[in-house]
């Protein structure tokens, strides 16, 4: 249902009382509530506003005895670490303190208050508990918003841990008590609401004209003015005169009383009415929020915005802003260093074209009034609780799909299909010599390399061929192209050679987190892969983006080498699709910068932190191989390896980038060394403490074969043929996995702690510094032999300790847990170069140390069983090893409800009477990679029945959780086997 226009809020024949709850997240909610409340009061009603915002936000606009302000904060919104960064963990913890722990007393207080003031209708923007309190008081309620907190917090839960997941459940359930949702433009998915009414933008009215405001500020009409509106400036930020183009002025909102400003910056009064100032300006520089975007659109003010980290409503508002040609994105690095000029000049050339309604406050007030009188806007659908399943899926998955991210349930049900469409690396089933093959032959001349019949590579080339047609297409069409495609369209010089590399993800069949402990691992390259195209250009001929050109001009040094990267799929997470830097930024005193400084360099703008995986390969080549980069570099990254699913999307990007850069610069690097160099990118520049198996599989793997590698540190011992009767699948749990997550890191630290303790125990006995009171007895020492202990004292890898020795001598000696400080006091360090012990944290030690010792034994047995005689016993034993591995992960603390559920579903099918009568089809399953979510690996008989049962698991999981899992099946060659393509446009 949509309401576009209203003839005003007519005075009701009945005097009504409204309770209007305002969330504690920023002023934006309060400012839009003002407009709705103002119209309700004009219609003759009483409005009690429940808020934590200052009174003046309301009283400056509404002077009426019908306005009552009750200062109560019932939720906290998103806690910000600074003006541009949301602290996800702190947000959940504060919400728990504010709204979860005192929930019962909050509900009792609110129910009593609502009944005391005899409320006719509760309105919420967008406080969850208000809907529940209204229901318990027997009062109807509606929500007015563009997002809901179940959506916002869902991704925080994935980052902070499943123990917070009940927050999402509770919020969604609270919202389900709401009568219906009055939905504002730029909205996010909000499946907890069963009925929706769309209204125009809610915008504060203007009090004064542009001319009046400029006259008050003594600014001439010929002066260009930018309003700086951050709602609190980035910490430690000093504004400088040279930030602005010559002749410009900047009006600063929210500056502190003590802050000194340059002469071309004007400090606005604390009570300055922002809409008037915006309408008097030529453009705005700030961060995206509903209030700033809606008013910028309403007053046709070009908006230069900087992304906010983990602000999950931002992509939807940004899409709306850019759709109406009103937005220019500025990267954070340029904001903080004052490189504003190209962005501001670009902004004033825009012609914002929003022509929609801006009377949403009036329309919403009319709907609210009519609802309170008794009009029924809701449909005859069943209770909102029936849609909670849709809401809870947000706790498992938050993958926003370009062009479809506003639709529910298509937003997640079709995610797998839409993902491939969005990346530009389609998995197309095309026969060699078919239409797609003919198309790439027409578009490019292949000067080196072989497509090897890979349909995704053909599709990648096709997407590249279409780039130079985008600009011409735009001239003849009003259809908005994806921002990343526009950026890619000007990336390459089509008259010069382009180098293309391809690297797949990996399915961890066996080995997983035992890689950093030296285990044998067995890994399968996935069918899904990352493509990277690279072109070198002389700096004088390199086509630079406007802000990069302006940056070079400002330095006055003439053309210097620049790196420009476009990454497809940026809308899957709130990150920028482009990155650029001067290659000289990697140098300090003519030498490559330290890895630690590079890590900080990329971390300064989290919306561009992804570039560390790509650009980091250049620094590693500089430091490790002494490569000098004197040409500018253009890179296009297109990955179909889904992020956050535990199939090494990061390794595929690193390996493909490293391979493409090496090819473009004539470097001959072996696949093994490509993998080791790529691991350095992830360990030292990205800062994720991964082992090397991911990069080795992506680089050295071959299609339909398991890469067998001993991680000491990275010795490929061969490729294991998968018998024809055996097949592997991956099923995504929908729970986002990150190798950089705290769980993975703490388990790794626990394993290294265990190794250090075992070495210390063995050394003490060998040196006779121990009186054996620590658990060893003299007879055991004679039986085991001093020679064995001498071999264990310098233990390089836990996996070199056999299970029987571990059980006999060490298992009982390891503590279950150990405080970080206590370990450091006793053992000094844990000898792991890529993790740091937190002195205040208690680490699990015994389980993480036990896992790799037994996992290495399991992997060896698994490898031997693959070549044994074909039988049901063979498959049963292989499956049992997977199950054992899965439960060992759980003992370490790396299991999740989602992955456990998938494993149970496989077990139920395996042990069903139907499966037994048919000779068995699925035999085992385990969590993969770093754990804590991600993908489950399944082994089964290679048959049609098995494939049908995998689909059955997929559908059962969707019914149980609302999430449709992505299924990984099939394989493809590693980067080394693929080599590289050298292509030129015909």
LUMLOLUM-583671 format. One record per residue (C-alpha): z, x, y. Coordinates in steps of 0.05 Angstrom, whole numbers, padded with zeros to 5 digits, always signed. Layout:
<rs>
ZXY ...
</rs>
This chain:
<rs>
+00000+00000+00000 -00018+00027+00069 +00003+00005+00139 -00040+00034+00195 -00024-00007+00256 +00032-00051+00282 +00040-00097+00341 +00110-00071+00350 +00176-00087+00320 +00188-00159+00338 +00258-00179+00355 +00288-00210+00293 +00320-00278+00294 +00376-00246+00255 +00419-00190+00282 +00416-00135+00229 +00459-00074+00213 +00427-00012+00184 +00458+00051+00156 +00410+00109+00165 +00426+00173+00126 +00396+00238+00149 +00391+00300+00105 +00426+00364+00128 +00361+00405+00126 +00341+00425+00196 +00326+00384+00259 +00258+00359+00236 +00287+00302+00196 +00333+00282+00253 +00277+00282+00304 +00233+00236+00263 +00292+00191+00248 +00302+00184+00323 +00235+00148+00330 +00249+00099+00274 +00319+00085+00299 +00295+00076+00371 +00247+00022+00349 +00300-00013+00307 +00348-00015+00367 +00292-00040+00413 +00286-00099+00364 +00359-00115+00375 +00392-00085+00314 +00452-00040+00303 +00439+00028+00271 +00493+00073+00242 +00465+00143+00234 +00500+00186+00183 +00483+00258+00199 +00506+00330+00208 +00458+00341+00266 +00485+00348+00338 +00494+00282+00376 +00446+00303+00431 +00386+00300+00384 +00396+00224+00383 +00431+00209+00449 +00379+00246+00491 +00328+00195+00467 +00370+00133+00455 +00422+00110+00505 +00446+00045+00473 +00512+00016+00450 +00475-00005+00387 +00471+00068+00364 +00531+00092+00324 +00534+00165+00300 +00578+00183+00241 +00584+00258+00231 +00582+00268+00156 +00541+00318+00117 +00524+00293+00047 +00472+00344+00026 +00453+00414+00050 +00377+00416+00043 +00349+00485+00034 +00393+00544+00054 +00353+00596+00093 +00366+00670+00087 +00328+00678+00153 +00279+00639+00196 +00224+00647+00144 +00259+00652+00077 +00294+00599+00034 +00349+00626-00010 +00337+00587-00074 +00401+00605-00111 +00444+00595-00049 +00410+00527-00038 +00429+00503-00107 +00499+00531-00103 +00512+00499-00035 +00483+00433-00058 +00530+00436-00118 +00589+00448-00071 +00567+00396-00020 +00541+00340-00064 +00555+00351-00138 +00628+00370-00144 +00654+00318-00094 +00604+00266-00118 +00655+00214-00142 +00695+00216-00078 +00630+00213-00037 +00607+00151-00074 +00674+00117-00067 +00677+00133+00008 +00606+00111+00022 +00611+00046-00018 +00674+00027+00020 +00644+00045+00088 +00579+00007+00074 +00618-00056+00056 +00664-00047+00116 +00608-00047+00168 +00570-00101+00129 +00504-00064+00123 +00441-00104+00111 +00398-00046+00088 +00408+00028+00074 +00353+00076+00098 +00352+00149+00073 +00314+00210+00099 +00322+00235+00047 +00395+00237+00022 +00396+00223-00054 +00467+00198-00060 +00455+00146-00005 +00409+00107-00053 +00462+00108-00108 +00518+00088-00060 +00476+00030-00035 +00463+00006-00107 +00538+00009-00123 +00553-00030-00060 +00501-00083-00079 +00457-00066-00019 +00382-00053-00020 +00356+00015+00002 +00291+00048+00023 +00271+00120+00035 +00228+00147+00092 +00202+00217+00078 +00144+00263+00061 +00182+00299+00005 +00241+00289-00041 +00294+00339-00062 +00279+00334-00137 +00211+00364-00122 +00238+00418-00076 +00295+00439-00121 +00254+00438-00185 +00223+00507-00172 +00290+00534-00149 +00319+00514-00217 +00265+00554-00253 +00282+00615-00211 +00358+00606-00213 +00369+00585-00285 +00372+00523-00328 +00446+00512-00315 +00426+00481-00249 +00376+00433-00280 +00424+00375-00280 +00418+00375-00204 +00345+00354-00210 +00362+00301-00261 +00416+00271-00217 +00374+00271-00153 +00316+00237-00188 +00362+00185-00217 +00393+00172-00149 +00324+00161-00118 +00305+00113-00174 +00355+00063-00145 +00314+00060-00081 +00274-00004-00069 +00212+00033-00047 +00187+00094-00009 +00158+00093+00061 +00114+00154+00053 +00093+00198+00111 +00028+00238+00115 +00028+00308+00085 +00070+00284+00027 +00089+00320-00037 +00090+00288-00107 +00150+00241-00110 +00147+00207-00178 +00219+00183-00178 +00199+00126-00130 +00168+00066-00164 +00134+00035-00103 +00103+00069-00043 +00081+00046+00027 +00041+00095+00068 +00050+00096+00144 +00019+00138+00200 +00051+00201+00229 +00121+00193+00258 +00116+00229+00324 +00162+00233+00384 +00131+00202+00447 +00115+00244+00509 +00159+00237+00571 +00118+00279+00619 +00045+00300+00626 +00017+00369+00615 +00008+00376+00690 +00080+00357+00705 +00109+00406+00655 +00066+00464+00679 +00085+00449+00750 +00160+00450+00732 +00150+00517+00697 +00106+00544+00753 +00048+00557+00706 -00023+00549+00732 -00075+00509+00694 -00118+00572+00684 -00062+00609+00646 -00064+00608+00570 +00003+00588+00541 +00031+00594+00471 +00096+00561+00451 +00138+00602+00402 +00174+00552+00358 +00211+00581+00298 +00277+00543+00301 +00312+00610+00299 +00275+00676+00304 +00270+00727+00248 +00331+00772+00246 +00327+00836+00287 +00261+00816+00319 +00247+00843+00388 +00192+00810+00428 +00147+00857+00467 +00099+00848+00526 +00040+00876+00487 +00046+00821+00434 +00006+00774+00478 -00066+00779+00501 -00072+00799+00575 -00057+00741+00622 -00022+00698+00570 +00048+00669+00574 +00094+00652+00516 +00146+00596+00520 +00204+00613+00473 +00244+00558+00439 +00314+00571+00413 +00324+00639+00445 +00397+00661+00449 +00431+00667+00516 +00437+00742+00509 +00366+00755+00486 +00325+00795+00536 +00251+00776+00541 +00191+00813+00570 +00162+00785+00635 +00106+00748+00599 +00156+00710+00556 +00194+00650+00585 +00259+00626+00555 +00261+00550+00550 +00325+00512+00563 +00366+00492+00503 +00353+00418+00518 +00279+00427+00532 +00240+00368+00503 +00194+00403+00454 +00138+00351+00449 +00126+00355+00525 +00124+00431+00523 +00077+00429+00463 +00029+00382+00499 +00030+00430+00559 +00012+00491+00516 -00055+00516+00490 -00030+00534+00420 +00034+00541+00381 +00061+00599+00339 +00114+00580+00288 +00132+00559+00218 +00108+00496+00183 +00152+00436+00180 +00138+00361+00183 +00159+00356+00256 +00117+00415+00281 +00056+00396+00241 +00057+00322+00258 +00066+00334+00333 +00014+00390+00333 -00036+00342+00302 -00017+00285+00348 -00025+00326+00411 -00086+00365+00383 -00049+00431+00392 -00077+00489+00350 -00021+00516+00306 -00016+00590+00286 +00032+00589+00227 +00068+00639+00184 +00085+00620+00112 +00156+00607+00093 +00181+00634+00027 +00199+00582-00026 +00190+00524+00024 +00157+00479-00027 +00133+00423+00019 +00093+00474+00060 +00028+00474+00019 +00019+00399+00029 +00032+00401+00103 -00013+00463+00109 -00070+00427+00073 -00065+00369+00122 -00062+00416+00182 -00123+00455+00159 -00161+00392+00138 -00159+00369+00211 -00180+00439+00234 -00114+00451+00269 -00086+00512+00234 -00092+00588+00232 -00050+00628+00184 -00018+00693+00209 +00009+00742+00158 +00081+00760+00168 +00068+00834+00177 +00025+00819+00238 +00077+00771+00265 +00133+00822+00263 +00090+00880+00288 +00063+00839+00346 -00010+00838+00324 -00019+00768+00352 -00082+00773+00394 -00137+00756+00342 -00097+00697+00316 -00084+00667+00384 -00156+00676+00406 -00179+00644+00341 -00131+00586+00352 -00156+00567+00421 -00227+00564+00394 -00207+00509+00345 -00221+00436+00358 -00166+00396+00321 -00196+00330+00300 -00138+00286+00278 -00153+00215+00300 -00104+00177+00256 -00045+00135+00279 +00016+00167+00310 +00059+00104+00312 +00092+00115+00245 +00162+00106+00274 +00143+00037+00299 +00108+00018+00234 +00166+00043+00191 +00217+00006+00233 +00177-00059+00225 +00176-00051+00149 +00250-00035+00147 +00266-00096+00189 +00224-00143+00147 +00255-00115+00083 +00325-00128+00110 +00306-00199+00128 +00284-00211+00057 +00210-00193+00051 +00194-00162-00016 +00147-00102-00011 +00162-00078-00082 +00116-00094-00140 +00137-00125-00205 +00140-00058-00240 +00198-00042-00285 +00258-00004-00262 +00248+00062-00228 +00287+00093-00284 +00225+00084-00327 +00191+00136-00283 +00247+00187-00287 +00209+00223-00341 +00155+00238-00290 +00206+00264-00242 +00241+00308-00292 +00177+00344-00310 +00184+00378-00243 +00242+00417-00274 +00196+00445-00326 +00134+00458-00285 +00113+00466-00214 +00040+00487-00214 +00005+00458-00154 -00068+00446-00166 -00117+00450-00108 -00146+00384-00089 -00104+00346-00139 -00033+00366-00122 -00018+00300-00087 -00035+00257-00147 +00017+00237-00198 +00015+00237-00257 -00054+00271-00256 -00020+00327-00217 +00011+00354-00281 -00024+00318-00338 -00090+00352-00321 -00060+00418-00300 -00092+00458-00356 -00162+00432-00340 -00154+00438-00265 -00125+00508-00270 -00189+00535-00300 -00229+00499-00246 -00187+00529-00191 -00192+00601-00211 -00266+00611-00209 -00261+00640-00279 -00280+00579-00321 -00274+00579-00395 -00343+00551-00408 -00372+00542-00477 -00442+00570-00464 -00489+00594-00516 -00523+00660-00503 -00590+00648-00471 -00568+00579-00446 -00571+00554-00375 -00511+00594-00352 -00539+00658-00380 -00606+00645-00345 -00568+00631-00281 -00533+00698-00278 -00598+00735-00296 -00630+00702-00235 -00572+00719-00189 -00553+00791-00207 -00586+00853-00234 -00539+00885-00284 -00545+00961-00274 -00491+00980-00324 -00450+00945-00377 -00456+00886-00423 -00431+00815-00415 -00416+00813-00490 -00431+00739-00490 -00366+00723-00454 -00373+00655-00421 -00317+00667-00371 -00352+00730-00346 -00417+00692-00338 -00380+00639-00299 -00346+00691-00255 -00414+00720-00236 -00439+00651-00223 -00381+00637-00175 -00396+00703-00139 -00470+00684-00133 -00450+00620-00098 -00407+00654-00046 -00461+00673+00003 -00485+00601+00004 -00417+00574+00027 -00426+00588+00101 -00495+00555+00102 -00468+00497+00063 -00412+00486+00114 -00463+00480+00170 -00494+00421+00135 -00432+00388+00107 -00365+00364+00132 -00333+00376+00064 -00276+00425+00070 -00283+00487+00027 -00223+00522-00003 -00196+00575+00045 -00200+00629-00007 -00274+00616-00020 -00288+00622+00054 -00253+00688+00056 -00290+00713-00006 -00357+00692+00024 -00354+00749+00074 -00322+00800+00029 -00383+00837+00000 -00445+00871+00025 -00495+00840-00023 -00544+00898-00015 -00494+00947-00046 -00468+00955-00117 -00407+00916-00141 -00364+00936-00200 -00332+00883-00244 -00276+00893-00295 -00244+00843-00342 -00175+00845-00375 -00143+00791-00419 -00072+00767-00423 -00034+00777-00488 +00002+00733-00539 +00064+00769-00564 +00060+00758-00640 +00118+00805-00657 +00157+00858-00619 +00171+00825-00553 +00230+00854-00516 +00239+00909-00568 +00182+00948-00535 +00228+00984-00486 +00271+01004-00545 +00213+01038-00581 +00194+00985-00631 +00129+00974-00667 +00096+00914-00634 +00038+00869-00654 +00000+00837-00597 -00062+00792-00592 -00107+00792-00530 -00117+00722-00505 -00183+00687-00492 -00161+00677-00420 -00173+00738-00375 -00172+00765-00304 -00236+00789-00270 -00236+00837-00211 -00297+00855-00170 -00294+00918-00127 -00342+00946-00075 -00337+01011-00035 -00365+01014+00035 -00368+01067+00089 -00315+01047+00141 -00368+01042+00195 -00407+00991+00153 -00349+00952+00125 -00346+00878+00147 -00275+00869+00172 -00237+00804+00181 -00224+00790+00254 -00150+00808+00255 -00164+00873+00216 -00218+00891+00266 -00171+00877+00323 -00117+00920+00291 -00165+00978+00286 -00189+00969+00357 -00116+00969+00381 -00106+01037+00348 -00166+01065+00383 -00184+01111+00325 -00252+01083+00307 -00270+01058+00237 -00220+01079+00183 -00216+01059+00110 -00189+00988+00101 -00171+00950+00037 -00188+00875+00037 -00169+00831-00022 -00183+00758-00037 -00146+00726-00094 -00168+00659-00123 -00115+00609-00144 -00068+00619-00086 -00052+00545-00084 -00019+00550-00152 +00039+00581-00115 +00053+00582-00042 +00020+00649-00026 -00034+00673+00019 -00104+00680-00012 -00119+00743+00027 -00089+00811+00039 -00112+00871+00079 -00084+00938+00100 -00107+01004+00127 -00108+01053+00069 -00074+01103+00114 -00012+01059+00109 -00003+01089+00039 +00004+01159+00070 +00064+01194+00101 +00049+01262+00132 -00017+01262+00095 +00015+01250+00027 +00022+01186-00014 +00085+01148+00003 +00143+01142-00045 +00141+01083-00094 +00206+01057-00067 +00176+01051+00003 +00114+01017-00025 +00159+00966-00059 +00191+00950+00008 +00123+00949+00042 +00097+00893-00003 +00163+00856-00005 +00166+00847+00071 +00120+00786+00066 +00134+00748+00002 +00072+00704+00011 +00032+00768+00002 +00076+00803-00048 +00024+00787-00101 -00019+00842-00070 +00028+00894-00099 -00003+00882-00168 -00073+00896-00140 -00066+00944-00082 -00011+00981-00119 -00063+01009-00167 -00092+01050-00109 -00026+01083-00092 -00013+01099-00166 -00081+01133-00171 -00065+01172-00108 +00003+01195-00133 -00011+01206-00207 -00083+01231-00206 -00089+01257-00135 -00148+01211-00119 -00168+01208-00045 -00197+01143-00020 -00243+01155+00039 -00284+01091+00035 -00263+01020+00052 -00252+00976-00009 -00265+00902-00019 -00234+00867-00079 -00241+00797-00108 -00189+00776-00160 -00200+00716-00204 -00151+00703-00261 -00152+00648-00313 -00089+00676-00346 -00037+00623-00326 +00021+00651-00286 +00093+00644-00309 +00077+00627-00381 +00097+00694-00413 +00027+00716-00431 +00024+00776-00384 -00016+00748-00325 +00011+00807-00284 -00012+00859-00334 -00082+00829-00337 -00087+00833-00260 -00062+00905-00259 -00107+00929-00315 -00169+00894-00288 -00155+00921-00218 -00142+00992-00243 -00205+00990-00286 -00249+00963-00230 -00223+01013-00179 -00233+01070-00228 -00304+01048-00244 -00323+01040-00170 -00298+01111-00156 -00328+01145-00217 -00262+01160-00249 -00262+01169-00325 -00194+01144-00348 -00180+01126-00421 -00157+01055-00437 -00089+01082-00457 -00080+01118-00391 -00104+01056-00353 -00047+01019-00387 +00005+01072-00371 -00017+01076-00298 -00016+00999-00294 +00055+00998-00321 +00076+01044-00263 +00048+00993-00215 +00093+00939-00245 +00155+00982-00254 +00155+01020-00189 +00114+00981-00137 +00124+00909-00160 +00194+00926-00184 +00192+00889-00252 +00225+00928-00309 +00173+00912-00363 +00156+00954-00424 +00085+00978-00436 +00060+00932-00491 +00031+00882-00442 -00014+00932-00406 -00032+00967-00471 -00055+00902-00503 -00094+00882-00441 -00128+00950-00439 -00134+00972-00511 -00137+00907-00550 -00197+00879-00587 -00217+00807-00600 -00186+00773-00661 -00145+00834-00679 -00072+00851-00670 -00058+00914-00631 -00006+00954-00669 +00032+01001-00624 +00095+01042-00628 +00126+01041-00559 +00152+01113-00559 +00125+01111-00506 +00058+01081-00523 +00023+01103-00587 -00031+01057-00613 -00030+01064-00689 -00088+01018-00702 -00117+00949-00700 -00094+00900-00753 -00145+00851-00779 -00120+00780-00780 -00136+00752-00850 -00185+00695-00849 -00135+00645-00875 -00084+00659-00819 -00086+00636-00747 -00042+00644-00686 -00031+00596-00628 +00009+00598-00565 +00042+00535-00538 +00069+00537-00466 +00138+00507-00457 +00125+00493-00383 +00188+00532-00365 +00167+00587-00318 +00179+00657-00344 +00186+00719-00301 +00194+00790-00327 +00229+00805-00262 +00281+00751-00276 +00354+00766-00280 +00360+00746-00354 +00307+00794-00378 +00335+00850-00335 +00406+00840-00358 +00386+00839-00431 +00348+00903-00421 +00408+00935-00388 +00452+00912-00445 +00405+00945-00496 +00407+01011-00458 +00482+01007-00452 +00486+00997-00527 +00442+01058-00540 +00486+01101-00494 +00549+01078-00530 +00519+01093-00599 +00497+01162-00576 +00566+01175-00549 +00600+01152-00613 +00555+01197-00656 +00564+01257-00609 +00640+01249-00610 +00642+01252-00686 +00594+01310-00692 +00633+01351-00642 +00699+01330-00676 +00724+01309-00608 +00746+01244-00639 +00804+01234-00686 +00765+01179-00720 +00812+01127-00694 +00752+01095-00662 +00731+01064-00727 +00698+01120-00767 +00737+01144-00827 +00731+01213-00858 +00705+01191-00926 +00649+01152-00893 +00631+01213-00852 +00624+01256-00915 +00582+01203-00950 +00535+01192-00892 +00528+01264-00876 +00536+01301-00812 +00460+01312-00809 +00448+01238-00799 +00498+01234-00743 +00468+01295-00711 +00401+01259-00711 +00432+01197-00680 +00470+01234-00625 +00407+01246-00583 +00378+01178-00601 +00317+01168-00556 +00301+01097-00578 +00346+01045-00609 +00290+01027-00658 +00297+01095-00691 +00363+01072-00718 +00356+01034-00784 +00391+00967-00794 +00434+00993-00851 +00460+01052-00811 +00473+01007-00752 +00512+00957-00793 +00551+01010-00830 +00573+01052-00771 +00560+01022-00703 +00554+00946-00702 +00629+00934-00699 +00639+00989-00649 +00596+00958-00595 +00632+00910-00547 +00605+00839-00543 +00605+00845-00467 +00621+00899-00417 +00632+00899-00341 +00581+00942-00305 +00634+00983-00269 +00673+00995-00334 +00610+01021-00368 +00593+01068-00310 +00665+01095-00308 +00660+01113-00382 +00587+01133-00391 +00562+01150-00320 +00493+01117-00329 +00450+01079-00379 +00389+01124-00373 +00339+01070-00357 +00296+01089-00297 +00273+01019-00280 +00338+00978-00279 +00402+00984-00239 +00470+00964-00264 +00508+00914-00221 +00580+00939-00221 +00608+00869-00214 +00568+00837-00269 +00590+00828-00341 +00533+00846-00389 +00523+00823-00460 +00516+00888-00500 +00520+00877-00575 +00466+00824-00583 +00414+00860-00539 +00427+00925-00576 +00423+00892-00644 +00358+00855-00630 +00309+00914-00626 +00338+00949-00687 +00325+00888-00730 +00262+00868-00694 +00230+00935-00710 +00246+00923-00783 +00217+00853-00779 +00153+00876-00745 +00141+00930-00799 +00150+00877-00853 +00105+00829-00816 +00050+00881-00812 +00056+00898-00886 +00055+00824-00906 -00010+00812-00868 -00046+00856-00918 -00011+00829-00980 -00041+00780-01029 -00059+00712-01001 -00007+00660-01022 +00038+00607-00995 +00096+00655-01004 +00060+00705-00958 +00054+00653-00902 +00125+00628-00913 +00152+00699-00906 +00111+00713-00844 +00136+00648-00813 +00208+00665-00831 +00203+00730-00794 +00181+00692-00732 +00239+00645-00737 +00289+00702-00745 +00260+00735-00683 +00267+00670-00644 +00340+00661-00660 +00354+00734-00644 +00325+00721-00574 +00373+00663-00567 +00432+00707-00587 +00412+00754-00529 +00413+00695-00481 +00337+00690-00472 +00327+00622-00505 +00312+00557-00469 +00314+00483-00486 +00239+00478-00480 +00222+00536-00527 +00276+00514-00576 +00246+00444-00577 +00177+00471-00593 +00203+00514-00650 +00241+00454-00678 +00177+00412-00675 +00140+00465-00715 +00196+00466-00766 +00195+00390-00773 +00121+00391-00787 +00128+00450-00835 +00181+00415-00876 +00153+00345-00874 +00134+00314-00940 +00062+00306-00917 +00055+00381-00901 +00086+00400-00967 +00040+00354-01006 -00021+00385-00971 +00000+00456-00986 +00030+00472-00918 -00004+00485-00852 +00045+00511-00799 +00095+00564-00822 +00134+00593-00764 +00145+00599-00689 +00181+00642-00639 +00192+00651-00565 +00149+00708-00537 +00150+00765-00487 +00209+00768-00440 +00237+00701-00462 +00274+00654-00415 +00218+00604-00420 +00144+00618-00426 +00103+00610-00489 +00119+00600-00562 +00076+00636-00615 +00060+00595-00677 +00031+00620-00743 -00005+00575-00791 -00061+00567-00841 -00130+00572-00810 -00152+00501-00821 -00172+00438-00785 -00107+00406-00806 -00067+00462-00772 -00105+00452-00707 -00090+00377-00711 -00017+00392-00721 -00015+00438-00661 -00043+00380-00620 +00010+00336-00651 +00064+00384-00626 +00031+00384-00558 +00033+00308-00553 +00104+00302-00581 +00128+00353-00529 +00094+00313-00474 +00129+00249-00498 +00196+00284-00500 +00191+00322-00434 +00134+00292-00394 +00099+00360-00394 +00033+00370-00429 +00034+00442-00456 -00023+00491-00447 -00048+00515-00515 -00071+00586-00523 -00120+00597-00580 -00175+00647-00590 -00181+00718-00568 -00224+00766-00528 -00235+00841-00519 -00189+00885-00478 -00211+00920-00414 -00228+00984-00452 -00275+00948-00500 -00307+00909-00443 -00318+00970-00400 -00346+00951-00333 -00406+00919-00301 -00445+00949-00243 -00484+00893-00211 -00527+00883-00150 -00551+00817-00120 -00625+00805-00131 
</rs>
